[in-house]
Amino acid sequence: MGIYIKTFILSFLISIGEISGQIGDMIYNPYNLWVVGEDKLLVNDIADKEQTLKLFNFSSGALEQAVRSGRGPGEVSSMAYKRSTRYSNGDILLWDSGGKRIMRYSEDLEYRTDLAAEGSVLGKIFQAALINDSTLLTVDFSEEVLKAWRIQDNKISDNSLLWSADRNEYKELSPLANFTLLQTLFFSNYEGGLYITFEYSSMVIGVNEDGIVFINDEPDNIPLPPNDEESEKSGRYSLPTMGKHPEGARDISATDKFVYVLLNGETISKMQQIRYMANFDALIEKTNHTKRLMIYDRLTGEFLREIELPLLARQAKVQNDYIFLLNTLDDRPMIKKYKLSDL
């Protein structure tokens, strides 16, 4: 009987595509997760003030490299949000919002250089991500909210602007007059395309060095939260109050054929808020997790299908035919790997 039970459990795990491997006790409060190499994971651990960025080998669980917090060369802020995109050779471009710095690292997390922003560019940036090796997208608090720049001599400047997208000319982007929403974008780039989604919307945007290629919010059709008249008059904006607007994306990944979006899509009810009144942080953490993975055509943005994941996840990163899922609901953070074609 014991052999039968063990065989059944093993068969069940294989049937849902779970791959063995773990990172162990060296992650405390992971805020971001990126796949940066074959079975290598870059984790932004906001609870670790000494080693804020950590590079792990998923199969062995070994910590291979770390970046400490600070203001020195290659060091990063300990708390503020970060975004990562990739160069074609595997190098990492990191936007560190706390330090207002754009940094380049090798795939092994060795610091290479800062990417400079000159003139009037740097002070306005809320986000930065690579479109391709020579083109950077920035998100800033101006009417021309999205801007693409040619990277020249390892810098961008006022005279290297390629194109911009005016939020007044795209009704989907008009709510970005609320500058707090500029912190809520997620990015993934692949072979000359950059793909964007939002924490409070189901909208997916594809851009390249020539401009916006597509905008799609299907199938959930969750727009960005509209601005109310009082906020627009006073200029006092804030993130949406829980329960007043549906939750949106939690992560995005791009591969050769597809864009994958981890989507919540729910509106948190008053009943749920009352139930968690004594521990509201637990409700926020629960809200950050979902099992819904939406799949889009990478070139056209057409919605193709939805997959239910085997694990509630706050981040989902796809590489080849594998998906890494981050779950932080239990006492210890957990990252699991699954074969995507088995799901």
N, C-alpha and C positions, 0 to 999 in steps of 0.2 A: 504493500500500500504506500509506504514511504517513497519508494522509487517512482511509483506512478504519480504521486503528488508533485515530486520534484520535476519530473518530466513534463507534467502539465504546466507548471509555473514557467519553466524554461521556454516551452512552446508558445505560451501566451506572450511572454516578453518579446520573443522573436517576431511573433505575428504583428505586434504593434510597432516594430522597428526600433526598439530601444537599443542603443549602443552603450556598452559598459564604459565607465570612465567618470572621474569626479575631480573636483578641485580641492576639496577638503576644508580644513579649518582656517585657511589663510584669507578668507573673505568675510567681512563683517557686515557691511551695508552697501552692496553693489548698486550703483545708480545707473550705470551704462555698461553695455557689453558689446564688443565688436569681435568679429572673426578676422584675424590679420594674417593667417597663414594656414598651412595644412595642420589642422587640429590645434592651432594656437589661438588663444582667446585673450583679448585685452579688456581688462575690467577697471572701471572707475569706481574705486571704493572710497566713498565719502566719509566713512567712519575711521579710516586709517590716515592720520595726519602725517605720518612719516613716509608711507608708500601709497600715494594717492592713485597712481596708475600702476597696474600689475599685469605682467605678461605670463600666462600659464600655458603649459602643455596639458591639454585636456586628457590625453591617454594616460600619462604618467602621474598627473596631479602636481608636477613640479612647478615651482615658481622660477621662471627663467630670467626675468629682469623686472625692475621696478623703477619708477620715477618718483622722486620725493617732492613734497610741496615746498614752495619757496618762490623767490623772485630771480634766482640765478639762471644761467644758461640751461635751457631744457627743463627747468623746474616749473611746476604748475600750481595753481591755486587749489586749496584743499576742499572747498565747498561748492563753488559755483558750477553750473552745468557745462558740459563739454560735448563737442561733436567731432566725429572722425570720418574722413573719407580717404580714398586710396589713390596713389600714383600707379601708373601702369607697371612699374618695376617692383611693386609691393610696398614701397615706402608709405608712411602714414602722415596725413595732414591732420593736425589737431587744432580745433578752435577752443581756446580756454577763455570763457566769458569773464571769469573772475580777474584774470590778468590782462584781458583785452589783447591776447597774443595769438598769433597764428604760427604754429611750430611744425617743423618737419622732423620725423624720426625714421630710422630704418625699420624694416619689418621685425627686427630683433629689439626694437625700442631704444636704439642708440640715438641720442640727439644729434641732428645734423645742423639745423639753422632755424632762425626765425624768418618768416616771410613778412617783409615790412609793408606798411600801408602809409603812404605819404600824403601831404596836403590835407584836404578836408575829409579824407576817407575814414581814417581809423576811429575817430571819436564817435561816429554814428553807428558803428557796426554792432548788431545784436547776434548775428550768426555768420559763419563763413564755411564754405564747402567747395571742394573741387568739382568742376564739371569734367575737365580733362587735365592733362599734365601742365598745360599752359593757360588754363582758364579757371578763374575763381569766381564763385557766386557769393555775394554778400546780401544780407538782409538788414535793412536799417530803417530808422524812424524818420522817413521822409515820404513824400507822395510817390516817388519812384522807389518803391519798397524793395524790389528785387533788382540787383545790378550784376552784370557779368563784366569781368575785367580780364584783360590780357596780362599775364604775369611776365614782367620784363626785368631782367637782372635781379631776380628774386624779390621783386616788389611790385605793388600796384600803386597807381597814382591817378590824379584827376584826368590826366591825358591818356590813360590806358583803358577807358571805359568802352566796352563793345556794344552793350545794349542795356536797356532798363525797362521794367514793367511798372507802369503807373497804376496804383491801386484804384484810382478813379476811373480808369478805362477798363478794368476787369471787375465786374460786379461781385465775383467770387472773392476778390481780394480786398474789397472796400472795408470790411471790418478790421483790417490790419491798421486802421487809424488808431485802434486801441493798442498802444505800444506794448502792453503786457503780453499780448498774444505773440509777439515776435520771439519770445523765449520758447515757444511751444512747437517749433518745427523739428522734424526728424529727417535725416538725409541718408541716401545711399547712392553711390555712383558706380557706373559700369560702362566701359568702352565708349566714352564720349558723351554719355548721358548722365544727368543728375536727377534723382527722383525724390520728391518732397511730399511729406504728409504732415498732419497736424494733430495735436493732442485733443483738440475740441472740434474735430471735423472728420468726415470720411473722405475728404477731398484728396486726390492724388494728382500731383503736377509733375510733368516731365519737361526738362529743359535741356538744351544743348548750347553750344557756343554762339548759335545764331538767334536764339530766343526761346519762347515757350512753345513746346511741341504739342502738348495736350493738357487738359484739365478735366478730371472726371471725379464725380462724387458718388457714383453708383457702387453697389446697389442700395446703400442705406440712405443716400441723399441727405447727409448731415452737413449743413453749411457751417461756416465759421459763425460764432455767436454775434448777432447784430449788436450794434452800439445803441444805447438808449439816448434820448435827447438830453437828459440831465448830464450824462457823462461827456457828451460832445460839447455842451456849452461850457462846462466847468473844466474840461480837460483832465478830470480825475477818473482815470480808468482803472479797472481791476479785472482779474480773471473771473469767469462765470461762477456764480454761486451754485454749489452742488444741488442738483435736482431741478435747476431751471433750464438746463441745456444738456442734450445727450453727450455722453463721453465719446471721444473719437479714437484716433489711432494711438498705439503704444510703441510701434516700431515699424521699420521698413527695411527691406533687403532687395537688391537687384541682382539678377543673374543674366546669362546670355539671352534667355527667352522671356523671362517673367520678372514682374515686380510683386513682392510679397508684402502685404500689410497686415500687421497684428491689430485687430480692431475690436474695441469694446462695443460701442453702438447702443448702450443702454442709458436710460435716464434713471438716476438714483431716486427712489421713491421716498416720500416722507416717512413711511413706515420703517424702511431700512434705516433712515437717519435716527429715528427714535430708538430703534433696537440697539444701535451702536452708540447711543448718547454718552454712555459711561466710558467708552473707548473709541473716540472718533478717529484716532490714528489708524485703528484696525480697519475701519470702513474705508478710509482713503487707500490703504494698502490693498484691500480687497478690490476696490474700484480700479486699481492700476493693473489688475490681472484679467486675462480673458483666454478663451480657448478658440477664438475665431481667427482664422487665417484666410485673408482674401487674396486672390491671385489675378493679376492683370497682365495683359500682353505688354512687354517692355517697350515695343516700338510704337504702338498705337494708343496705349492706355485703356484698351477695351477690357471690361471686366469679364473674366472667364469662369471662375467657380470659387466656392468656399470650402475649406477643410476644417473639420473640428479636430483640434489638437488633443493629444492624450493627457496633457498637463496644463493647468492654469499657468499662464506665463505673463510676466511684465515686460519681457523682451524676447524676441524671436529673430535669430540670425540664420540665414540660409547660405550654405556654401555647397556648390555642386548639387548632389542629391541628399544632402544632410541638413538638418535643422537643429540648432542649439536653442534650448528653452531655459530661461532664467525664472525661477520661482523663489519669492522671498516671504511667503506666507507663514512658513513654519519657523521654528526656533533658529534654524540654521539655513542660510541661503543655499539653494540647490540649482545646479546647472546640469541638464540632461541632454543627450544627443540622440536623435532619431533618424532613421532612414526615411526620407520624405516620400518616396514612391510607395512605401508600405502603409502610409497613413490613409 
